């Protein structure tokens, strides 16, 4: 049993620890550590949650401590992010007359707890400088430096605005009852109530993409060259980031053929206890690990390497760096569909397939990925290269990196080294010029980021549209792109064709634009960025070999064709893989199958999960790789509904009002009986007046059958009172 003074005693130790940490940081010239055990009117620091929700392991023995995992994420460090602070500084410098708009907009999702309390208190919000939320003297500093923390996300209400334009752009609503919404019903609530003042309650909405959309679907106002605001609401604003709408137009949406929520990928599930107290708690399935993983290895590395200066408190940043790198490496598949030399020309077709549930890259428009295509001879000398990365983070041949007023077009066919396939967004102002100032961004001049599977560029809403040359590229749509490299080659012998897909959190043009303003925040970021070697990540590679005689007769390169009919099945069903090849002598299977295969044939398979089947065929002219992905729709187990019904208060005067509250799981409908009646929502509350002994029962039905709650009853005591039994 947890003693009533547990939190108080624990806080004493934490306060001492934080004070020592703060002293060390000040003495070393770093930032003053914020108090992670702060308490405000609506929120509580992560350290208060860690007492019970850290020290957890799952059924495989892996550490799944919630606050520890969260502490390594960009969400925990949203206010410490030096790139964000530098960008805020330049926006304020370029449009000082809109300082109130900038400070509010940029803190709503980067310092949400401070922003929320300051608005309620009528306090002026500033992000940078003396007296701002990043200044330790500010009363809201501790809440600000917690970034996007536990009691922010878990108190967002499931109201009519959630998942709509009224709830996007940080327009979340926080409940006033200190209710902590979680993914489990039938939990032991008293320890949290007694020690923190918060009441845990089940609500399905915390596991939905709509909660993420409150901040990850963001529009921003824009101004013309004279600084006049040209927008009058979200519908006319610039879509700064739209992963939620991108997801809605993919096969992964709730209504898609392979529904998966944001949490399914970014908070992978396991089986574990949800709290370290009481000790008798049992493990629960579907435990969402709080990895909150993205792809920002560059900034996570900067936070790790400059922890003292930036006030980073976690010493486990490598966890998030490694998770982000792994997520990147799974995000896109690259394959060389064919590679042939004829008449002194190499023609290679490269196909990219997006595995993510949104565009890749997605979110903030500083991100890009690109193809580095190179051909080397038997001495490993480069005979052709497009997309070489430089040490300063620029790309050789990319127009935008040499001149920030122009940008590299989208390509269907590449014929020269200075042509580079860059998947990116380029912001344009109201005068159709390239801009990096967010408040000047009125449109996208280019958006050829890889769309998710099922995303039809013709039917997609304008806010997530494809812009620039990719609009008319017939090979760019529905989650994939195919690029043809057609280049003259005079080299002879065995040639290696290698394609690397690289990713960059901050494109070179964004960095150069930041450096225009000589501001403290910009100089701080610049020093860290230039000192850091990591400026890009390798997502994936593909390689093949071809044989050239230097322009005369050539040995044909094998060509592989592979397909699955049908390509999408339900779990338990079968499909048939068919393949054929030309100019091949042998084939080897890899991926979800293995072993030697004939150069043509078919094979029935019954995968239990979505799988990719790869076939590599070899001949005198080199090798070629083909692949096909079979999507398996997972069948959901039929689960019997559960229902919980409670009533408050415990005693009421005759004729007084009570409130019935209920929740259910795996239910489609609910019906009231006894002293109330009618159809009810699957969760909710209802006030009513009672004058006599009354009993209330709720029955909920779902695909797994019916479930009836334990009835709640009030019994009359004397003439004036009714007591809850």
TIBASE-499355 format. One line per 4 residues: number of its first residue (from 0); their letters; for each residue x negated, y, z of C-alpha. Coordinates in steps of 0.25 Angstrom, whole numbers, plus 5000, padded with zeros to 4 digits. Layout:
N
NUM	A	X/Y/Z ~ ...
***
This chain:
725
0	XXXX	5000/5000/5000 ~ 4995/5014/4996 ~ 4994/5023/5009 ~ 5000/5037/5008
4	XXXX	4987/5044/5010 ~ 4980/5036/4999 ~ 4979/5047/4988 ~ 4975/5057/4999
8	XXXX	4963/5049/5003 ~ 4959/5046/4989 ~ 4960/5060/4985 ~ 4950/5064/4996
12	XXXX	4940/5055/4990 ~ 4943/5060/4976 ~ 4942/5074/4980 ~ 4928/5072/4986
16	XXXX	4924/5065/4973 ~ 4929/5076/4964 ~ 4922/5087/4973 ~ 4909/5079/4972
20	XXXX	4911/5078/4957 ~ 4914/5092/4955 ~ 4902/5096/4963 ~ 4893/5088/4954
24	XXXX	4899/5093/4942 ~ 4897/5108/4946 ~ 4883/5105/4950 ~ 4880/5099/4936
28	XXXX	4886/5110/4929 ~ 4899/5102/4925 ~ 4913/5105/4926 ~ 4920/5105/4939
32	XXXX	4928/5092/4941 ~ 4943/5093/4941 ~ 4951/5087/4952 ~ 4957/5074/4947
36	XXXX	4965/5073/4959 ~ 4973/5086/4957 ~ 4988/5086/4960 ~ 4997/5097/4954
40	XXXX	5012/5099/4954 ~ 5014/5088/4943 ~ 5001/5081/4941 ~ 4990/5073/4948
44	XXXX	4976/5071/4944 ~ 4971/5058/4939 ~ 4963/5054/4951 ~ 4976/5053/4959
48	XXXX	4981/5043/4949 ~ 4967/5036/4949 ~ 4969/5031/4963 ~ 4979/5021/4959
52	XXXX	4977/5020/4944 ~ 4962/5018/4943 ~ 4955/5005/4947 ~ 4963/4997/4938
56	XXXX	4960/4985/4930 ~ 4968/4977/4920 ~ 4970/4962/4918 ~ 4957/4961/4911
60	XXXX	4949/4968/4922 ~ 4947/4981/4914 ~ 4947/4994/4921 ~ 4960/5001/4917
64	XXXX	4960/5012/4928 ~ 4970/5023/4923 ~ 4963/5036/4927 ~ 4949/5031/4924
68	XXXX	4953/5028/4910 ~ 4961/5041/4908 ~ 4949/5049/4914 ~ 4941/5045/4902
72	XXXX	4951/5049/4891 ~ 4952/5062/4884 ~ 4965/5065/4891 ~ 4958/5065/4904
76	XXXX	4948/5075/4898 ~ 4957/5083/4890 ~ 4954/5096/4897 ~ 4939/5093/4898
80	XXXX	4938/5091/4882 ~ 4927/5101/4878 ~ 4932/5100/4863 ~ 4946/5104/4868
84	XXXX	4941/5115/4877 ~ 4932/5121/4865 ~ 4944/5120/4856 ~ 4953/5127/4866
88	XXXX	4943/5138/4867 ~ 4942/5140/4852 ~ 4957/5141/4851 ~ 4958/5151/4862
92	XXXX	4946/5159/4855 ~ 4953/5160/4842 ~ 4967/5162/4846 ~ 4966/5169/4860
96	XXXX	4980/5175/4859 ~ 4986/5161/4860 ~ 4978/5157/4872 ~ 4990/5154/4880
100	XXXX	4995/5144/4869 ~ 4981/5138/4868 ~ 4979/5136/4883 ~ 4993/5130/4884
104	XXXX	4993/5121/4872 ~ 4979/5115/4874 ~ 4981/5112/4889 ~ 4994/5106/4888
108	XXXX	4988/5093/4884 ~ 4974/5094/4888 ~ 4977/5099/4902 ~ 4991/5096/4903
112	XXXX	4993/5095/4918 ~ 4987/5109/4921 ~ 4995/5114/4909 ~ 5008/5109/4914
116	XXXX	5006/5114/4929 ~ 5001/5128/4924 ~ 5014/5130/4915 ~ 5023/5126/4927
120	XXXX	5015/5135/4936 ~ 5014/5147/4926 ~ 4999/5147/4926 ~ 4992/5152/4914
124	XXXX	4985/5141/4906 ~ 4970/5143/4901 ~ 4961/5132/4897 ~ 4947/5138/4897
128	XXXX	4940/5148/4905 ~ 4940/5153/4919 ~ 4953/5150/4926 ~ 4958/5140/4916
132	XXXX	4962/5126/4918 ~ 4948/5121/4915 ~ 4942/5130/4926 ~ 4942/5123/4939
136	XXXX	4947/5135/4946 ~ 4961/5134/4939 ~ 4971/5128/4948 ~ 4975/5118/4937
140	XXXX	4961/5114/4933 ~ 4962/5100/4939 ~ 4975/5097/4932 ~ 4969/5102/4919
144	XXXX	4956/5094/4919 ~ 4964/5081/4921 ~ 4968/5082/4906 ~ 4979/5073/4903
148	XXXX	4981/5065/4916 ~ 4990/5055/4922 ~ 5001/5063/4928 ~ 5002/5071/4915
152	XXXX	5005/5059/4906 ~ 5013/5051/4916 ~ 5022/5062/4919 ~ 5026/5066/4905
156	XXXX	5041/5064/4904 ~ 5049/5056/4894 ~ 5059/5067/4890 ~ 5065/5071/4877
160	XXXX	5053/5078/4872 ~ 5043/5067/4873 ~ 5038/5063/4859 ~ 5045/5075/4852
164	XXXX	5040/5088/4848 ~ 5045/5094/4861 ~ 5035/5085/4869 ~ 5023/5086/4860
168	XXXX	5011/5096/4861 ~ 5011/5094/4876 ~ 5025/5097/4879 ~ 5026/5085/4889
172	XXXX	5035/5086/4901 ~ 5031/5082/4915 ~ 5041/5077/4925 ~ 5043/5084/4938
176	XXXX	5045/5072/4946 ~ 5030/5067/4947 ~ 5035/5054/4939 ~ 5023/5046/4933
180	XXXX	5028/5039/4921 ~ 5022/5025/4918 ~ 5023/5013/4910 ~ 5028/5003/4920
184	XXXX	5041/5002/4928 ~ 5043/4995/4941 ~ 5030/5000/4947 ~ 5027/5003/4962
188	XXXX	5028/5018/4963 ~ 5026/5021/4978 ~ 5011/5022/4978 ~ 5011/5033/4967
192	XXXX	5023/5040/4973 ~ 5017/5040/4987 ~ 5003/5044/4983 ~ 5005/5054/4972
196	XXXX	5019/5059/4972 ~ 5021/5053/4958 ~ 5032/5043/4954 ~ 5028/5032/4944
200	XXXX	5040/5029/4934 ~ 5041/5020/4922 ~ 5043/5027/4909 ~ 5041/5021/4895
204	XXXX	5037/5035/4889 ~ 5023/5035/4895 ~ 5019/5023/4885 ~ 5024/5031/4873
208	XXXX	5017/5039/4862 ~ 5027/5050/4866 ~ 5019/5053/4879 ~ 5006/5055/4871
212	XXXX	5013/5064/4860 ~ 5015/5075/4871 ~ 5001/5079/4868 ~ 4996/5071/4856
216	XXXX	5007/5077/4847 ~ 5002/5092/4847 ~ 5006/5104/4839 ~ 4999/5118/4840
220	XXXX	5003/5132/4835 ~ 4995/5139/4825 ~ 4992/5153/4821 ~ 4989/5160/4808
224	XXXX	4976/5168/4806 ~ 4981/5180/4813 ~ 4984/5171/4826 ~ 4999/5172/4824
228	XXXX	5006/5159/4829 ~ 5013/5152/4817 ~ 5021/5141/4824 ~ 5033/5141/4832
232	XXXX	5034/5127/4838 ~ 5029/5113/4837 ~ 5035/5110/4823 ~ 5027/5122/4817
236	XXXX	5014/5119/4825 ~ 5001/5112/4820 ~ 5001/5097/4823 ~ 4988/5097/4831
240	XXXX	4989/5082/4834 ~ 5000/5072/4831 ~ 4996/5058/4834 ~ 5010/5055/4839
244	XXXX	5017/5059/4826 ~ 5006/5051/4819 ~ 5009/5039/4827 ~ 5024/5041/4825
248	XXXX	5022/5039/4810 ~ 5014/5027/4811 ~ 5017/5012/4813 ~ 5013/5013/4828
252	XXXX	5025/5023/4831 ~ 5036/5017/4840 ~ 5044/5015/4828 ~ 5033/5009/4819
256	XXXX	5029/4995/4815 ~ 5018/4994/4826 ~ 5022/5003/4837 ~ 5011/5008/4847
260	XXXX	5011/5019/4856 ~ 4999/5029/4859 ~ 4997/5022/4872 ~ 4996/5008/4865
264	XXXX	4983/5012/4859 ~ 4978/5023/4868 ~ 4982/5016/4881 ~ 4980/5001/4879
268	XXXX	4987/4992/4888 ~ 4983/4981/4898 ~ 4988/4975/4910 ~ 4984/4981/4924
272	XXXX	4989/4986/4937 ~ 4993/5001/4935 ~ 4988/5005/4949 ~ 4978/5000/4959
276	XXXX	4988/5002/4970 ~ 4995/4994/4976 ~ 4986/4983/4975 ~ 4998/4973/4972
280	XXXX	5002/4980/4959 ~ 5002/4970/4947 ~ 4996/4973/4933 ~ 5005/4978/4923
284	XXXX	5005/4975/4908 ~ 5004/4986/4898 ~ 4995/4995/4907 ~ 4991/5007/4898
288	XXXX	4976/5009/4900 ~ 4974/5024/4901 ~ 4963/5024/4890 ~ 4970/5036/4883
292	XXXX	4959/5033/4872 ~ 4958/5042/4860 ~ 4946/5043/4850 ~ 4939/5055/4855
296	XXXX	4925/5049/4858 ~ 4918/5062/4855 ~ 4925/5070/4866 ~ 4925/5058/4876
300	XXXX	4910/5057/4874 ~ 4908/5072/4876 ~ 4916/5071/4889 ~ 4908/5060/4894
304	XXXX	4894/5067/4891 ~ 4898/5080/4897 ~ 4907/5075/4908 ~ 4901/5084/4919
308	XXXX	4902/5097/4910 ~ 4917/5093/4906 ~ 4921/5088/4920 ~ 4924/5074/4915
312	XXXX	4926/5065/4927 ~ 4927/5051/4921 ~ 4914/5043/4920 ~ 4920/5033/4911
316	XXXX	4921/5041/4898 ~ 4915/5030/4890 ~ 4928/5022/4892 ~ 4936/5032/4883
320	XXXX	4924/5034/4873 ~ 4924/5019/4871 ~ 4939/5018/4870 ~ 4940/5029/4860
324	XXXX	4929/5023/4851 ~ 4936/5010/4851 ~ 4949/5017/4848 ~ 4943/5024/4836
328	XXXX	4937/5011/4831 ~ 4950/5005/4830 ~ 4957/5017/4824 ~ 4954/5015/4809
332	XXXX	4950/5003/4800 ~ 4941/5006/4789 ~ 4939/4996/4777 ~ 4932/4996/4764
336	XXXX	4943/4991/4755 ~ 4934/4990/4743 ~ 4920/4994/4738 ~ 4915/4992/4724
340	XXXX	4904/4998/4715 ~ 4907/4999/4700 ~ 4899/5008/4690 ~ 4890/5014/4701
344	XXXX	4902/5018/4709 ~ 4906/5013/4723 ~ 4921/5013/4726 ~ 4924/5010/4740
348	XXXX	4938/5010/4746 ~ 4939/5013/4761 ~ 4952/5011/4769 ~ 4955/5016/4783
352	XXXX	4967/5011/4791 ~ 4971/5019/4804 ~ 4974/5010/4816 ~ 4978/5022/4825
356	XXXX	4993/5025/4828 ~ 4990/5039/4823 ~ 4982/5047/4813 ~ 4967/5044/4814
360	XXXX	4961/5053/4819 ~ 4973/5060/4826 ~ 4976/5071/4836 ~ 4967/5083/4837
364	XXXX	4962/5088/4823 ~ 4948/5088/4825 ~ 4946/5073/4823 ~ 4942/5066/4810
368	XXXX	4937/5053/4805 ~ 4930/5051/4792 ~ 4923/5040/4783 ~ 4908/5039/4782
372	XXXX	4907/5031/4769 ~ 4892/5027/4765 ~ 4886/5017/4756 ~ 4872/5012/4759
376	XXXX	4862/5004/4750 ~ 4854/4991/4755 ~ 4844/5000/4761 ~ 4855/5007/4769
380	XXXX	4853/5020/4762 ~ 4865/5028/4760 ~ 4869/5030/4745 ~ 4883/5036/4748
384	XXXX	4889/5042/4761 ~ 4902/5050/4764 ~ 4905/5055/4778 ~ 4892/5055/4785
388	XXXX	4892/5061/4799 ~ 4882/5071/4804 ~ 4877/5072/4818 ~ 4884/5085/4820
392	XXXX	4898/5078/4817 ~ 4900/5083/4803 ~ 4902/5075/4791 ~ 4894/5076/4779
396	XXXX	4902/5080/4767 ~ 4914/5084/4775 ~ 4918/5098/4770 ~ 4924/5102/4784
400	XXXX	4911/5099/4791 ~ 4903/5109/4782 ~ 4914/5119/4781 ~ 4925/5120/4791
404	XXXX	4934/5128/4781 ~ 4936/5116/4772 ~ 4939/5101/4774 ~ 4936/5088/4768
408	XXXX	4947/5083/4760 ~ 4954/5069/4761 ~ 4948/5059/4750 ~ 4954/5047/4743
412	XXXX	4941/5045/4735 ~ 4927/5049/4739 ~ 4916/5051/4729 ~ 4905/5059/4736
416	XXXX	4898/5060/4749 ~ 4903/5073/4752 ~ 4918/5068/4752 ~ 4922/5062/4766
420	XXXX	4935/5056/4770 ~ 4938/5063/4783 ~ 4951/5060/4791 ~ 4954/5073/4798
424	XXXX	4964/5084/4800 ~ 4960/5098/4795 ~ 4968/5110/4801 ~ 4972/5121/4793
428	XXXX	4977/5135/4797 ~ 4989/5143/4792 ~ 4980/5148/4781 ~ 4977/5134/4776
432	XXXX	4962/5135/4781 ~ 4955/5125/4789 ~ 4955/5128/4804 ~ 4950/5122/4817
436	XXXX	4958/5131/4826 ~ 4970/5124/4831 ~ 4978/5137/4832 ~ 4976/5139/4818
440	XXXX	4979/5125/4813 ~ 4992/5126/4805 ~ 4991/5113/4797 ~ 4982/5101/4793
444	XXXX	4975/5104/4780 ~ 4970/5089/4780 ~ 4975/5077/4788 ~ 4970/5064/4783
448	XXXX	4969/5057/4796 ~ 4972/5042/4794 ~ 4987/5040/4797 ~ 4992/5029/4806
452	XXXX	4998/5016/4800 ~ 5012/5019/4795 ~ 5010/5034/4794 ~ 5015/5038/4780
456	XXXX	5009/5051/4776 ~ 5021/5054/4767 ~ 5031/5053/4778 ~ 5024/5058/4790
460	XXXX	5028/5071/4797 ~ 5020/5084/4792 ~ 5014/5085/4806 ~ 5006/5072/4804
464	XXXX	5005/5073/4789 ~ 4993/5070/4780 ~ 4987/5082/4774 ~ 4976/5085/4763
468	XXXX	4971/5075/4753 ~ 4976/5063/4761 ~ 4991/5067/4757 ~ 4989/5062/4743
472	XXXX	4979/5050/4746 ~ 4987/5038/4743 ~ 4977/5030/4751 ~ 4980/5038/4763
476	XXXX	4993/5034/4771 ~ 4999/5024/4781 ~ 4987/5023/4790 ~ 4976/5021/4780
480	XXXX	4967/5028/4770 ~ 4958/5023/4758 ~ 4947/5031/4753 ~ 4939/5027/4740
484	XXXX	4924/5030/4739 ~ 4920/5031/4725 ~ 4905/5034/4724 ~ 4893/5033/4714
488	XXXX	4882/5023/4719 ~ 4869/5021/4712 ~ 4863/5012/4723 ~ 4862/4997/4720
492	XXXX	4863/4984/4729 ~ 4871/4982/4741 ~ 4878/4994/4746 ~ 4884/4996/4760
496	XXXX	4897/5004/4760 ~ 4900/5008/4774 ~ 4912/5017/4779 ~ 4913/5023/4793
500	XXXX	4925/5030/4799 ~ 4921/5040/4809 ~ 4929/5049/4818 ~ 4926/5062/4824
504	XXXX	4934/5069/4836 ~ 4930/5083/4832 ~ 4927/5086/4817 ~ 4915/5094/4814
508	XXXX	4924/5106/4809 ~ 4931/5107/4822 ~ 4917/5107/4830 ~ 4912/5118/4821
512	XXXX	4925/5127/4822 ~ 4924/5126/4837 ~ 4909/5131/4837 ~ 4914/5144/4831
516	XXXX	4919/5149/4844 ~ 4907/5151/4854 ~ 4915/5148/4867 ~ 4911/5141/4879
520	XXXX	4920/5129/4877 ~ 4915/5128/4863 ~ 4901/5129/4867 ~ 4903/5118/4877
524	XXXX	4909/5108/4867 ~ 4899/5111/4857 ~ 4887/5108/4866 ~ 4893/5095/4870
528	XXXX	4897/5091/4856 ~ 4884/5094/4850 ~ 4877/5086/4861 ~ 4885/5074/4858
532	XXXX	4881/5064/4847 ~ 4895/5058/4846 ~ 4903/5066/4836 ~ 4910/5055/4828
536	XXXX	4914/5040/4830 ~ 4914/5029/4820 ~ 4928/5023/4819 ~ 4925/5011/4810
540	XXXX	4917/5006/4798 ~ 4918/4997/4786 ~ 4907/4992/4777 ~ 4905/4984/4764
544	XXXX	4894/4981/4754 ~ 4894/4983/4739 ~ 4884/4979/4728 ~ 4879/4989/4718
548	XXXX	4869/4988/4706 ~ 4868/5003/4706 ~ 4878/5006/4695 ~ 4878/4994/4686
552	XXXX	4886/4981/4687 ~ 4891/4979/4701 ~ 4895/4967/4710 ~ 4910/4968/4713
556	XXXX	4913/4970/4728 ~ 4923/4961/4734 ~ 4937/4967/4735 ~ 4946/4961/4746
560	XXXX	4961/4963/4747 ~ 4969/4958/4760 ~ 4983/4960/4764 ~ 4993/4954/4774
564	XXXX	5008/4951/4771 ~ 5015/4956/4779 ~ 5005/4966/4785 ~ 5014/4968/4797
568	XXXX	5020/4957/4806 ~ 5027/4954/4819 ~ 5019/4947/4830 ~ 5021/4932/4827
572	XXXX	5022/4933/4812 ~ 5012/4930/4801 ~ 5007/4937/4789 ~ 4998/4933/4778
576	XXXX	4984/4939/4774 ~ 4981/4939/4759 ~ 4968/4943/4753 ~ 4960/4942/4740
580	XXXX	4946/4947/4736 ~ 4938/4949/4723 ~ 4923/4947/4721 ~ 4922/4941/4735
584	XXXX	4915/4927/4738 ~ 4919/4926/4753 ~ 4928/4933/4763 ~ 4927/4934/4779
588	XXXX	4939/4938/4788 ~ 4938/4947/4800 ~ 4946/4955/4809 ~ 4959/4947/4813
592	XXXX	4954/4935/4805 ~ 4941/4928/4803 ~ 4933/4918/4794 ~ 4930/4916/4780
596	XXXX	4941/4918/4770 ~ 4943/4915/4755 ~ 4942/4927/4745 ~ 4957/4927/4744
600	XXXX	4968/4920/4752 ~ 4979/4922/4762 ~ 4981/4919/4777 ~ 4993/4919/4786
604	XXXX	4990/4926/4799 ~ 4998/4928/4812 ~ 4991/4939/4820 ~ 4997/4943/4834
608	XXXX	4993/4957/4833 ~ 4989/4968/4822 ~ 4976/4963/4815 ~ 4967/4966/4804
612	XXXX	4962/4956/4795 ~ 4949/4959/4788 ~ 4943/4951/4776 ~ 4928/4954/4771
616	XXXX	4925/4948/4757 ~ 4911/4947/4752 ~ 4906/4945/4737 ~ 4893/4948/4729
620	XXXX	4898/4963/4728 ~ 4899/4965/4743 ~ 4910/4964/4753 ~ 4924/4970/4755
624	XXXX	4933/4970/4767 ~ 4948/4970/4767 ~ 4958/4970/4779 ~ 4972/4970/4782
628	XXXX	4980/4973/4795 ~ 4992/4964/4800 ~ 5001/4972/4809 ~ 5008/4964/4820
632	XXXX	5020/4970/4826 ~ 5019/4966/4841 ~ 5032/4960/4846 ~ 5036/4965/4859
636	XXXX	5040/4956/4871 ~ 5054/4957/4875 ~ 5054/4961/4889 ~ 5066/4961/4899
640	XXXX	5070/4976/4903 ~ 5067/4981/4917 ~ 5075/4992/4924 ~ 5073/5000/4936
644	XXXX	5084/5008/4943 ~ 5082/5018/4955 ~ 5091/5028/4962 ~ 5088/5041/4970
648	XXXX	5089/5046/4980 ~ 5090/5035/4991 ~ 5102/5042/4998 ~ 5112/5052/4992
652	XXXX	5125/5058/4998 ~ 5138/5053/4993 ~ 5141/5060/4980 ~ 5126/5064/4978
656	XXXX	5117/5061/4966 ~ 5108/5050/4964 ~ 5098/5047/4952 ~ 5097/5033/4946
660	XXXX	5084/5031/4938 ~ 5080/5019/4930 ~ 5070/5014/4920 ~ 5068/5002/4912
664	XXXX	5058/4994/4903 ~ 5061/4987/4890 ~ 5076/4991/4890 ~ 5084/4997/4879
668	XXXX	5096/5001/4887 ~ 5102/5002/4901 ~ 5116/5001/4907 ~ 5121/5006/4920
672	XXXX	5131/4998/4929 ~ 5137/4998/4942 ~ 5140/5012/4947 ~ 5134/5019/4934
676	XXXX	5136/5015/4920 ~ 5132/5017/4906 ~ 5120/5015/4897 ~ 5107/5021/4902
680	XXXX	5094/5025/4896 ~ 5083/5014/4899 ~ 5077/5024/4909 ~ 5082/5037/4916
684	XXXX	5089/5043/4928 ~ 5103/5047/4931 ~ 5109/5055/4942 ~ 5123/5052/4948
688	XXXX	5132/5055/4960 ~ 5136/5043/4969 ~ 5147/5043/4980 ~ 5148/5029/4984
692	XXXX	5140/5016/4984 ~ 5134/5014/4970 ~ 5126/5004/4963 ~ 5118/5007/4950
696	XXXX	5113/4996/4940 ~ 5106/4997/4927 ~ 5104/4986/4917 ~ 5094/4988/4905
700	XXXX	5093/4980/4893 ~ 5082/4977/4883 ~ 5077/4968/4873 ~ 5073/4958/4884
704	XXXX	5086/4958/4891 ~ 5093/4966/4902 ~ 5088/4971/4916 ~ 5096/4976/4927
708	XXXX	5091/4985/4938 ~ 5092/4983/4953 ~ 5104/4991/4956 ~ 5103/5004/4964
712	XXXX	5114/5006/4974 ~ 5118/5017/4984 ~ 5126/5013/4996 ~ 5135/5023/5004
716	XXXX	5130/5026/5018 ~ 5141/5033/5026 ~ 5150/5043/5019 ~ 5139/5052/5014
720	XXXX	5127/5044/5009 ~ 5123/5034/4998 ~ 5110/5026/5000 ~ 5102/5019/4989
724	X	5101/5004/4992
***
